[in-house]
């Protein structure tokens, strides 16, 4: 009896083990035959370390947690992180990263400097770490100098020359361009002289797209007024240009190109003569120009082009903006931009002060507010650049010097740009880490790499090194030098 019991139990156990093994094999085959969808990298959760792993590393964190951490880094650290490994590069290119980055409490707007003069042209953008400048105390003695090297650089593409032999033997000036405006992390670059729209570029990813020419480009005559913007509803980027054609040199025509499509579209005559349009400024899906009438009164107004509706609008200036008569000699002392997400106009035509107006409610002419009245010893080409995190106002004067204005204590900190004997343009730009092809979309795209384009033409990124040199302690408005550049040294 005992023999039969042992035989039955052992035989039954073998049958159970075989049955279990067969079920396990069938489940494995079903899993292998059914493809498992690959989740987005931001949703990947790392497996917990095995007992043999001595410690946990940052790579063991879930993908969305890593993205949240990386999005809190300053721009230069993010650029370095993209080069750490393929996983981190993919995480930073994920749309969730851009969402976190733009949702940060601190302002994601960044400042870049670019040398731009007839004697020195460069494809290099130098990043200015405004946060570090604010947290670095100024020198305590007028003869002391605080020096900051601008190490982080980005590179722009070269405009292709239409002349033969555009290789390394051609002049750099043949490939020069101007920066028209920034929109959602993308820059519009244009060729000189005619200011013809030519390239859209993401300097963070180092990618660019050449805007195709129109079949009627040979009939263009005179200057071209370009602009670049984004449509929120359709999520499309568009380039607009106002042109004269030989068949009608007295009427500007409006043409629009949607990135990712095959050709330009004409949408009819422009309602304004924009020969003297200045300071292309993008805000709320609209490109704005400061328009100066070519008449004795020198009347000034703002013209806007809405990319969504493809219509022009006129924006009135502040009611008391024309207290001082504007003449052709001082019109270059006016400028327009964006401060704190508000459209702003700076009037530097006065001798002893400058006024900065801000439209607090976009599109409402009654919301114009004279936000700043800053005393100066003489008028000049002052241009507000951006509002800093602590409420200070960063400005540039004469394309050579930066200064930070504290509206509470009413004093200045001066930052002179050293390193290259040239004038500079200041570009405010919200970085985008999304690949250009994913950001733009469309079937007609030829995305190129900036470094490859520069190498093909025999030009590489500008090798210059720039410094910001702060001279002396902050000075009140009454202590401003009569001649700019006088550091107060004896």
ZATI-255762 format. One record per residue (C-alpha): residue number from 1; x, z, y. Coordinates in pm, whole numbers, plus 50000, padded with zeros to 5 digits. Layout:
N
PT resi     u     w     v
PT  NUM     X     Z     Y
...
***
This chain:
490
PT resi     u     w     v
PT    1 50000 50000 50000
PT    2 50278 50084 50232
PT    3 50444 49753 50150
PT    4 50133 49553 50242
PT    5 50087 49745 50571
PT    6 50443 49679 50679
PT    7 50411 49314 50580
PT    8 50083 49272 50773
PT    9 50208 49438 51090
PT   10 50535 49247 51098
PT   11 50362 48917 51023
PT   12 50099 48983 51293
PT   13 50370 49070 51542
PT   14 50547 48743 51471
PT   15 50222 48553 51526
PT   16 50166 48734 51858
PT   17 50520 48655 51972
PT   18 50484 48287 51875
PT   19 50145 48262 52049
PT   20 50282 48423 52363
PT   21 50580 48189 52359
PT   22 50355 47882 52324
PT   23 50135 47998 52616
PT   24 50444 48054 52830
PT   25 50572 47703 52750
PT   26 50233 47547 52836
PT   27 50221 47730 53172
PT   28 50575 47615 53254
PT   29 50488 47253 53174
PT   30 50178 47269 53393
PT   31 50381 47406 53686
PT   32 50642 47133 53643
PT   33 50378 46859 53630
PT   34 50207 46983 53950
PT   35 50422 46922 54263
PT   36 50457 47225 54487
PT   37 50426 47146 54861
PT   38 50730 47245 55065
PT   39 50631 47491 55340
PT   40 50764 47452 55697
PT   41 51100 47614 55742
PT   42 50948 47866 55983
PT   43 50724 47996 55698
PT   44 50995 48031 55436
PT   45 51045 48389 55323
PT   46 51380 48473 55169
PT   47 51389 48632 54825
PT   48 51487 48999 54821
PT   49 51850 49050 54725
PT   50 51918 49120 54359
PT   51 52061 49447 54242
PT   52 52403 49285 54224
PT   53 52400 49198 54598
PT   54 52590 49469 54786
PT   55 52408 49428 55120
PT   56 52141 49234 55309
PT   57 52244 48970 55564
PT   58 52055 48804 55848
PT   59 52000 48501 55624
PT   60 51773 48716 55405
PT   61 51517 48747 55688
PT   62 51200 48533 55688
PT   63 51223 48205 55879
PT   64 50976 48302 56155
PT   65 51166 48628 56214
PT   66 51494 48441 56251
PT   67 51328 48202 56497
PT   68 51201 48495 56704
PT   69 51551 48647 56717
PT   70 51725 48320 56806
PT   71 51471 48240 57080
PT   72 51572 48557 57268
PT   73 51935 48449 57307
PT   74 52074 48299 57630
PT   75 52113 47922 57640
PT   76 52486 47911 57562
PT   77 52437 48132 57253
PT   78 52152 47910 57131
PT   79 52372 47602 57166
PT   80 52641 47774 56959
PT   81 52383 47885 56699
PT   82 52278 47523 56643
PT   83 52630 47459 56512
PT   84 52643 47756 56271
PT   85 52468 47589 55976
PT   86 52201 47335 55888
PT   87 51939 47606 55835
PT   88 51982 47748 56184
PT   89 51982 47400 56337
PT   90 51650 47327 56165
PT   91 51508 47662 56278
PT   92 51598 47592 56641
PT   93 51447 47241 56613
PT   94 51120 47383 56479
PT   95 50824 47368 56726
PT   96 50771 47743 56670
PT   97 51112 47806 56827
PT   98 51014 47620 57144
PT   99 50686 47815 57155
PT  100 50870 48149 57133
PT  101 51138 48035 57378
PT  102 50889 47930 57645
PT  103 50684 48248 57589
PT  104 50969 48480 57679
PT  105 50907 48724 57966
PT  106 51213 48599 58153
PT  107 51201 48260 58319
PT  108 51328 47982 58086
PT  109 51419 47760 58383
PT  110 51792 47685 58381
PT  111 52028 47561 58652
PT  112 52283 47284 58604
PT  113 52540 47141 58845
PT  114 52661 46780 58840
PT  115 52938 46629 59049
PT  116 52806 46319 59220
PT  117 52991 46137 59494
PT  118 53148 45797 59554
PT  119 53491 45936 59469
PT  120 53394 46137 59160
PT  121 53109 46051 58923
PT  122 53057 46237 58598
PT  123 52824 46251 58300
PT  124 52876 46628 58267
PT  125 52613 46892 58341
PT  126 52759 47240 58398
PT  127 52528 47527 58307
PT  128 52511 47815 58557
PT  129 52436 48152 58398
PT  130 52222 48292 58680
PT  131 52145 48607 58479
PT  132 52515 48698 58461
PT  133 52558 48630 58832
PT  134 52281 48876 58912
PT  135 52430 49145 58690
PT  136 52786 49100 58822
PT  137 52846 49315 59132
PT  138 52989 49125 59429
PT  139 53338 49202 59564
PT  140 53358 49509 59787
PT  141 53613 49364 60028
PT  142 53586 49039 60225
PT  143 53931 48929 60104
PT  144 53843 48975 59737
PT  145 53708 48688 59525
PT  146 53490 48708 59217
PT  147 53548 48398 59001
PT  148 53320 48272 58722
PT  149 53415 47974 58506
PT  150 53133 47741 58401
PT  151 53221 47690 58034
PT  152 52895 47556 57888
PT  153 52864 47179 57936
PT  154 52608 46917 57839
PT  155 52660 46542 57857
PT  156 52440 46259 57982
PT  157 52443 45896 57865
PT  158 52589 45610 58063
PT  159 52371 45340 58210
PT  160 52457 45011 58039
PT  161 52604 44747 58266
PT  162 52435 44409 58271
PT  163 52762 44235 58346
PT  164 52985 44085 58084
PT  165 53277 44280 57959
PT  166 53110 44617 58001
PT  167 53364 44786 57779
PT  168 53640 45021 57880
PT  169 53777 44778 58137
PT  170 53466 44793 58355
PT  171 53432 45031 58644
PT  172 53272 45371 58590
PT  173 53054 45301 58892
PT  174 52893 45014 58700
PT  175 52753 45276 58461
PT  176 52653 45540 58715
PT  177 52297 45669 58737
PT  178 52086 45913 58933
PT  179 51864 46190 58800
PT  180 51507 46130 58916
PT  181 51322 46435 58782
PT  182 51282 46667 58485
PT  183 50968 46703 58272
PT  184 50915 46921 57960
PT  185 51284 46927 57871
PT  186 51346 46554 57929
PT  187 51526 46390 58222
PT  188 51457 46049 58374
PT  189 51777 45870 58474
PT  190 51786 45558 58688
PT  191 52040 45296 58787
PT  192 52182 45301 59140
PT  193 52107 45067 59427
PT  194 51762 44956 59305
PT  195 51693 45302 59158
PT  196 51538 45126 58860
PT  197 51411 45354 58576
PT  198 51649 45308 58289
PT  199 51692 45604 58050
PT  200 51502 45912 57936
PT  201 51732 46178 57793
PT  202 51723 46522 57633
PT  203 52061 46672 57730
PT  204 52017 46966 57489
PT  205 51990 46750 57176
PT  206 52221 46480 57317
PT  207 51966 46203 57255
PT  208 51830 45931 57482
PT  209 51596 45631 57484
PT  210 51650 45321 57692
PT  211 51334 45217 57878
PT  212 51271 44848 57801
PT  213 51271 44591 58077
PT  214 50960 44406 58175
PT  215 50940 44031 58118
PT  216 50887 43994 58494
PT  217 51186 44204 58602
PT  218 51358 43897 58746
PT  219 51091 43883 59014
PT  220 51157 44239 59140
PT  221 51257 44260 59504
PT  222 51387 44551 59707
PT  223 51386 44918 59614
PT  224 51200 45074 59324
PT  225 51035 45420 59345
PT  226 51037 45582 58997
PT  227 50880 45892 58846
PT  228 50841 46060 58506
PT  229 50569 46284 58365
PT  230 50364 46408 58070
PT  231 49994 46380 57978
PT  232 49863 46703 57831
PT  233 49553 46559 57662
PT  234 49721 46270 57485
PT  235 50064 46441 57459
PT  236 50231 46123 57585
PT  237 50524 46078 57822
PT  238 50501 45809 58090
PT  239 50732 45642 58341
PT  240 50582 45507 58664
PT  241 50751 45273 58908
PT  242 50638 45132 59242
PT  243 50784 44786 59294
PT  244 50779 44480 59518
PT  245 50766 44136 59357
PT  246 50874 43806 59506
PT  247 50522 43664 59494
PT  248 50403 43941 59731
PT  249 50683 44126 59909
PT  250 50439 44309 60138
PT  251 50244 44493 59868
PT  252 50386 44752 59631
PT  253 50255 44731 59277
PT  254 50222 45024 59037
PT  255 50351 44981 58682
PT  256 50336 45235 58398
PT  257 50531 45254 58074
PT  258 50423 45492 57796
PT  259 50717 45603 57585
PT  260 50692 45473 57231
PT  261 50500 45157 57328
PT  262 50627 44801 57357
PT  263 50584 44707 57724
PT  264 50495 44799 58081
PT  265 50142 44788 58221
PT  266 50040 44698 58576
PT  267 49762 44919 58714
PT  268 49726 44755 59054
PT  269 49853 44801 59411
PT  270 49990 45132 59534
PT  271 49769 45274 59812
PT  272 50069 45397 60014
PT  273 50385 45236 60143
PT  274 50647 45462 59990
PT  275 50964 45308 60132
PT  276 51070 45644 60276
PT  277 50954 45860 59985
PT  278 51183 46154 59910
PT  279 51232 46441 59666
PT  280 51050 46336 59348
PT  281 50897 46664 59225
PT  282 50704 46708 58900
PT  283 50438 46979 58862
PT  284 50109 47011 58670
PT  285 50116 46658 58529
PT  286 50174 46501 58872
PT  287 50484 46348 59028
PT  288 50502 46419 59403
PT  289 50695 46250 59681
PT  290 50745 46371 60036
PT  291 50633 46072 60241
PT  292 50759 46015 60594
PT  293 50581 45753 60805
PT  294 50805 45502 60973
PT  295 50650 45536 61316
PT  296 50712 45714 61644
PT  297 50515 46024 61545
PT  298 50704 46060 61218
PT  299 50396 46193 61039
PT  300 50468 46354 60703
PT  301 50249 46404 60398
PT  302 50276 46444 60021
PT  303 50179 46166 59781
PT  304 50109 46247 59415
PT  305 50059 46031 59107
PT  306 49854 46187 58825
PT  307 49988 46065 58489
PT  308 49670 46158 58301
PT  309 49428 45961 58521
PT  310 49694 45719 58655
PT  311 49568 45771 59008
PT  312 49728 45850 59345
PT  313 49636 46152 59556
PT  314 49738 46271 59900
PT  315 49829 46635 59958
PT  316 49818 46770 60313
PT  317 50109 46974 60444
PT  318 50065 47323 60591
PT  319 49858 47322 60911
PT  320 50145 47442 61133
PT  321 50420 47249 60958
PT  322 50449 46999 61243
PT  323 50512 47252 61519
PT  324 50849 47091 61578
PT  325 50850 46714 61622
PT  326 51020 46544 61328
PT  327 51257 46266 61420
PT  328 51451 46026 61202
PT  329 51771 46214 61282
PT  330 51653 46537 61122
PT  331 51425 46414 60843
PT  332 51700 46465 60586
PT  333 51674 46837 60664
PT  334 51332 46847 60500
PT  335 51298 46888 60125
PT  336 51038 46958 59857
PT  337 51055 47130 59519
PT  338 50902 47391 59290
PT  339 50947 47765 59342
PT  340 50785 48012 59105
PT  341 50553 47742 58959
PT  342 50433 47657 59312
PT  343 50484 47339 59510
PT  344 50713 47422 59802
PT  345 50837 47252 60119
PT  346 51141 47366 60317
PT  347 51172 47280 60686
PT  348 51532 47307 60813
PT  349 51485 47104 61130
PT  350 51506 47416 61348
PT  351 51835 47530 61500
PT  352 51812 47904 61437
PT  353 51595 47942 61127
PT  354 51431 47767 60833
PT  355 51075 47792 60704
PT  356 50978 47777 60337
PT  357 50613 47708 60258
PT  358 50451 47752 59913
PT  359 50114 47624 59787
PT  360 49994 47934 59602
PT  361 49690 47759 59443
PT  362 49781 47410 59334
PT  363 49564 47144 59497
PT  364 49414 47387 59751
PT  365 49546 47300 60101
PT  366 49420 47633 60236
PT  367 49661 47820 60005
PT  368 49975 47705 60190
PT  369 50172 48018 60283
PT  370 50484 48052 60492
PT  371 50665 48264 60234
PT  372 51010 48280 60396
PT  373 51143 48264 60750
PT  374 51521 48288 60718
PT  375 51741 48322 61024
PT  376 52045 48096 61048
PT  377 52299 48022 61320
PT  378 52244 47648 61293
PT  379 52022 47401 61113
PT  380 52145 47201 60820
PT  381 52076 47064 60473
PT  382 51955 47384 60306
PT  383 51763 47334 59983
PT  384 51589 47608 59782
PT  385 51657 47568 59410
PT  386 51478 47845 59219
PT  387 51344 48198 59230
PT  388 51557 48433 59023
PT  389 51431 48706 58790
PT  390 51478 48983 59048
PT  391 51292 48794 59324
PT  392 51603 48661 59500
PT  393 51607 48302 59620
PT  394 51887 48071 59503
PT  395 51971 47792 59746
PT  396 52234 47521 59793
PT  397 52387 47416 60123
PT  398 52568 47092 60193
PT  399 52595 47010 59819
PT  400 52906 47228 59800
PT  401 52802 47594 59811
PT  402 52537 47811 59648
PT  403 52401 48127 59798
PT  404 52158 48394 59684
PT  405 51916 48532 59945
PT  406 51761 48878 59902
PT  407 51430 48873 60096
PT  408 51399 49255 60089
PT  409 51740 49348 60231
PT  410 51768 49008 60407
PT  411 52128 48946 60304
PT  412 52323 48663 60139
PT  413 52572 48632 59855
PT  414 52792 48321 59879
PT  415 52913 48123 59576
PT  416 53154 47839 59653
PT  417 53192 47562 59390
PT  418 53559 47503 59309
PT  419 53735 47275 59063
PT  420 53654 46922 59181
PT  421 53679 46781 59532
PT  422 53327 46645 59536
PT  423 52969 46712 59633
PT  424 52722 46842 59376
PT  425 52359 46810 59289
PT  426 52165 47104 59145
PT  427 51919 47031 58863
PT  428 51659 47283 58746
PT  429 51556 47211 58388
PT  430 51354 47382 58115
PT  431 51549 47316 57791
PT  432 51377 47156 57492
PT  433 51529 47187 57144
PT  434 51285 46948 56974
PT  435 51438 46616 56863
PT  436 51348 46338 57103
PT  437 51173 46131 56835
PT  438 50942 46422 56747
PT  439 50873 46505 57112
PT  440 50790 46149 57219
PT  441 50637 45984 56911
PT  442 50528 45621 56894
PT  443 50630 45318 56693
PT  444 50870 45152 56939
PT  445 51153 45404 56964
PT  446 51526 45353 56943
PT  447 51680 45698 56978
PT  448 52053 45693 57045
PT  449 52322 45959 57063
PT  450 52494 46037 57392
PT  451 52846 46070 57249
PT  452 52819 45742 57062
PT  453 52711 45559 57378
PT  454 53000 45701 57583
PT  455 53254 45612 57313
PT  456 53127 45253 57293
PT  457 53196 45206 57663
PT  458 53534 45375 57660
PT  459 53411 45675 57860
PT  460 53388 46031 57740
PT  461 53230 46335 57902
PT  462 53387 46456 58223
PT  463 53678 46693 58149
PT  464 53657 46884 58475
PT  465 53633 47261 58485
PT  466 53419 47419 58756
PT  467 53427 47770 58899
PT  468 53186 47969 59112
PT  469 53387 48181 59352
PT  470 53207 48462 59535
PT  471 53377 48553 59859
PT  472 53338 48902 59999
PT  473 53050 49145 59995
PT  474 52690 49041 60081
PT  475 52625 48975 60449
PT  476 52308 49013 60653
PT  477 52149 48723 60839
PT  478 52309 48839 61164
PT  479 52653 48823 60999
PT  480 52630 48461 60889
PT  481 52936 48253 60983
PT  482 52890 48001 61262
PT  483 53073 47744 61052
PT  484 52980 47717 60690
PT  485 53271 47787 60457
PT  486 53414 48059 60682
PT  487 53453 48343 60435
PT  488 53519 48599 60701
PT  489 53886 48635 60605
PT  490 54122 48733 60878
***
